[in-house]
Each structure stands twice: as structure tokens, then as C-alpha cells.
């Protein structure tokens, strides 16, 4: 539990606030990562509700437990319209298959990552919400991919949701010139 508290403190120092409903999930999943000696990855969005044509920031946190091996690989962030990760196939899914639900109207990000045991890193990935997206809930999906020969290996994934709404002008706020 001490290592989890250190991870939470590290997030706070980096200016990342975990939304209250996500904190319990963070504690549970990070405890599992520590037990399995595997890196932990989480994603939160700077704003839960955003209007079209505004900026959104995905905050991705990756931490490597003290007892784990050195981690070298990548994070891949994309937005889909409902990618649900089935825990029963989480071990070794087909990486290319996981990306089929990507919403091409949004950007995707890939960042290089090297973490020694006990290290962590925060990525802030800013992007604009396109004007042509429908109002609704969207899922920001992040994947942790290990550098491996002959092919990269999927390690784990996480998602965070956010809502896009239409920012319609308020008819009562309009003024008339006279």
C-alpha cells in the first residue's frame, strides 16, 4: 500500500488529479500491477464534459513497480466509440485487432517509454474535439506495448471516458441593437 501512496503523491506532484470515482479503480489496479510485477497504466481526461472544437487533454500515467524489471516500449492512445476490453482475453490479445474501433476523426498518439524499476512517467496529450463528432460518450483508450523481438507485445490497457456536448447559443442571451 505504501508504493500506491507514493504513486498517488507522484501524480499530485505532476499536477494530475484522479477523479474520485477513478481513485478506487486506480488503487485496485495498481495493487494488482505491484503484485504481478508489471507496469501499471491509467488514463484520465482533463475535463469530463467538453464541447466541440475545444481542447481536451488525456493524462496518461505509467508506473513500474520497484520489484519489476526494466520496462522499454510504447504507449498508444486512441479514441474509440466503445472499445470494451474483455478481462478474459486481456492476457495476449491481437494488438492490431484492438485498434479496429478507432474513431479516425480524433488523433492517435504513440510515445516512447523507458522505465526503470520504481519509476513513473506522466504524459499529457492535448487534442481538439472535432466539429463533426456527435454528442455522446467517447472512450480514450491507452495501451502499454513492450518492446520485444520479433514483435512488440501487448502488456495491458486502460480507458477513460468523457462526454462531448453541443454548445448551442442561448436564445435568451442574444441582444438586439436598437
C-alpha positions as CSV (number, residue, x, y, z in Angstrom):
1,X,0.0,0.0,0.0
2,X,3.0,2.3,0.6
3,X,4.0,2.1,-3.1
4,X,0.5,3.1,-4.2
5,X,0.6,6.1,-1.8
6,X,3.9,7.1,-3.4
7,X,2.3,6.8,-6.9
8,X,-0.6,9.0,-5.8
9,X,1.8,11.5,-4.4
10,X,3.8,11.4,-7.7
11,X,0.6,12.1,-9.6
12,X,-0.2,15.1,-7.3
13,X,3.3,16.5,-7.8
14,X,2.8,16.2,-11.6
15,X,-0.4,18.1,-11.3
16,X,-2.6,15.2,-12.2
17,X,-5.8,14.8,-10.1
18,X,-7.6,11.4,-10.2
19,X,-11.4,11.9,-10.3
20,X,-12.9,10.4,-7.1
21,X,-14.7,7.5,-8.8
22,X,-11.5,6.5,-10.5
23,X,-9.4,6.5,-7.3
24,X,-10.7,3.2,-6.1
25,X,-10.1,1.7,-9.5
26,X,-6.6,3.2,-9.5
27,X,-5.8,1.6,-6.1
28,X,-7.2,-1.8,-7.1
29,X,-5.4,-2.0,-10.5
30,X,-2.1,-0.6,-9.2
31,X,-2.1,-3.1,-6.3
32,X,-2.6,-5.9,-8.9
33,X,0.3,-4.5,-11.0
34,X,2.6,-4.4,-8.0
35,X,1.6,-8.0,-7.1
36,X,2.2,-9.2,-10.7
37,X,5.4,-7.1,-11.0
38,X,4.0,-5.5,-14.2
39,X,3.8,-1.8,-15.1
40,X,0.5,0.0,-14.4
41,X,-1.1,2.3,-16.8
42,X,-4.1,4.7,-16.3
43,X,-5.8,7.4,-18.3
44,X,-7.9,10.4,-17.2
45,X,-9.3,13.3,-19.2
46,X,-8.7,16.8,-18.1
47,X,-12.3,17.7,-18.5
48,X,-15.2,15.2,-18.3
49,X,-17.6,17.3,-20.3
50,X,-16.2,19.1,-23.4
51,X,-17.9,21.0,-26.2
52,X,-17.0,20.6,-29.9
53,X,-14.0,22.5,-31.1
54,X,-12.4,22.8,-27.7
55,X,-9.2,21.3,-26.3
56,X,-9.2,18.1,-24.4
57,X,-6.2,16.7,-22.5
58,X,-5.7,13.0,-21.9
59,X,-3.4,12.4,-18.9
60,X,-1.7,9.1,-19.1
61,X,0.2,7.7,-16.1
62,X,2.6,4.8,-16.3
63,X,4.4,3.4,-13.3
64,X,6.7,0.5,-12.9
65,X,6.8,-1.3,-9.5
66,X,10.0,-1.5,-7.5
67,X,10.2,-5.2,-7.9
68,X,9.5,-5.3,-11.6
69,X,12.1,-5.5,-14.4
70,X,13.1,-2.5,-16.6
71,X,10.4,-1.7,-19.0
72,X,11.0,-0.5,-22.5
73,X,8.3,0.1,-25.0
74,X,5.5,2.5,-26.0
75,X,2.1,3.8,-25.0
76,X,-0.5,4.2,-27.7
77,X,-3.6,6.4,-27.1
78,X,-6.6,6.5,-29.3
79,X,-10.3,7.3,-29.1
80,X,-12.9,4.8,-30.0
81,X,-16.6,4.7,-29.8
82,X,-16.8,1.9,-27.2
83,X,-13.9,-0.4,-27.1
84,X,-14.6,-2.7,-24.2
85,X,-11.7,-4.8,-23.0
86,X,-12.7,-8.3,-22.0
87,X,-10.6,-9.3,-19.0
88,X,-10.7,-13.0,-20.1
89,X,-8.7,-12.2,-23.2
90,X,-6.6,-9.4,-21.7
91,X,-3.5,-11.6,-21.5
92,X,-2.4,-11.7,-25.1
93,X,-5.0,-10.1,-27.4
94,X,-4.2,-9.5,-31.1
95,X,-2.8,-5.9,-30.9
96,X,-3.9,-4.9,-34.5
97,X,-7.4,-6.2,-33.7
98,X,-7.7,-3.9,-30.7
99,X,-7.3,-0.8,-32.9
100,X,-10.2,-1.5,-35.3
101,X,-12.7,0.6,-33.3
102,X,-10.6,3.7,-33.5
103,X,-12.5,6.9,-34.4
104,X,-10.5,8.4,-37.2
105,X,-11.8,11.9,-36.6
106,X,-9.6,12.1,-33.5
107,X,-5.8,11.9,-33.4
108,X,-3.9,9.0,-32.1
109,X,-0.6,9.2,-30.1
110,X,2.3,6.9,-29.7
111,X,5.0,7.8,-27.2
112,X,8.3,6.0,-26.4
113,X,8.7,4.9,-22.8
114,X,11.6,3.6,-20.7
115,X,11.0,2.9,-17.0
116,X,13.5,1.6,-14.5
117,X,12.1,-0.3,-11.5
118,X,10.2,2.1,-9.2
119,X,10.0,4.9,-11.9
120,X,6.9,6.5,-13.3
121,X,6.0,8.9,-16.1
122,X,3.1,11.2,-16.9
123,X,2.1,12.1,-20.5
124,X,-0.3,14.9,-21.2
125,X,-1.7,14.5,-24.7
126,X,-3.7,17.6,-25.9
127,X,-6.0,17.5,-28.9
128,X,-9.1,19.3,-30.2
129,X,-12.5,17.8,-30.3
130,X,-13.5,17.8,-34.0
131,X,-16.6,19.8,-35.0
132,X,-18.1,16.8,-36.9
133,X,-18.4,14.4,-33.9
134,X,-21.8,13.5,-32.5
135,X,-22.7,14.5,-28.9
136,X,-22.2,11.5,-26.6
137,X,-19.7,9.5,-24.6
138,X,-16.3,8.7,-26.0
139,X,-13.6,6.4,-24.7
140,X,-9.9,7.3,-24.6
141,X,-8.0,4.1,-24.8
142,X,-4.4,3.6,-23.8
143,X,-2.3,0.6,-24.5
144,X,1.1,-0.3,-23.0
145,X,3.2,-2.2,-25.5
146,X,6.5,-3.8,-24.6
147,X,9.5,-3.7,-27.0
148,X,10.1,-7.4,-27.8
149,X,11.6,-9.4,-30.7
150,X,10.4,-10.4,-33.2
151,X,7.2,-8.5,-32.5
152,X,6.1,-6.0,-29.8
153,X,4.0,-7.4,-27.0
154,X,0.7,-6.0,-25.6
155,X,1.1,-5.7,-21.8
156,X,-2.1,-4.1,-20.6
157,X,-4.6,-1.4,-21.4
158,X,-6.9,1.1,-19.7
159,X,-9.6,3.5,-20.8
160,X,-11.2,6.7,-19.5
161,X,-14.5,8.2,-20.8
162,X,-15.5,11.8,-21.5
163,X,-18.7,13.4,-22.8
164,X,-18.9,15.6,-25.9
165,X,-21.9,18.0,-25.9
166,X,-23.2,20.6,-28.4
167,X,-22.6,24.1,-27.4
168,X,-25.7,25.8,-28.7
169,X,-26.1,29.6,-28.2
170,X,-28.6,30.6,-25.5
171,X,-31.5,32.4,-27.2
172,X,-32.1,34.5,-24.0
173,X,-28.5,35.7,-24.1
174,X,-28.8,37.3,-27.5
175,X,-29.1,41.1,-27.6
176,X,-30.8,43.3,-30.1
177,X,-29.4,46.5,-31.4
178,X,-31.8,49.4,-31.4
